[in-house]
């Protein structure tokens, strides 16, 4: 067993929990194992993930706090707790503003959630997040897709049809790529078959 396998469990039961907590008790650094283990469980055992993250946050301030907030948001979303998820995403984004060298995918998760759920009262804040995280040449196609898709949906809802169509076209262009553009990682970061419903909505904007 690798020395860090004990905090990368994908299944969770009483025996696994007892073994994990005993290892945490003995570990010199407790925060990172708690955060990493929670990340493995956000979709399948979200309440367990939230409990582990509570333990993480109780330990004080740590370098990966923005990622912990993002994991917390994913667990809330898995439970259908949208408002709590939005707050966790805002916390992650604020943390990144304070420590800009440590970035996560909180920006795209927040902007897309607002756009897809049509949360009109949050459109301006989502656009601000997109402005703070402009498309970069070194991004994987899926990141550029998410940026343009979120912008297109919000622009369309606000009646800015030209902007919406332009960004929808850009998003679909990135969605159709079969090579990441990175020589050593040609298959990493592609949109592929994900986001089918979103791609159909973007197609509607382009064809209207």
Secondary structure, 3 states (H helix, E strand, C coil): CCCCHHHCCCCCCHHHHHHHHHHHHHCCCCHHHHHHHHHHHCCCCHHHHHHHHHHHHHCCCCCCHHHHHHHHHHHHHHCCCHHHHHHHHHHHHHHHHHCCCCCCCHHHHHHHHHHHCCCHHHHHHHHHHHHHCCCCCCCCHHHHHHHHHHHHHHHHHCCCHHHHHHHHHHHHHHHCCCCCCCCCCCCCCCCCCCCHHHHHHHHHHHHC
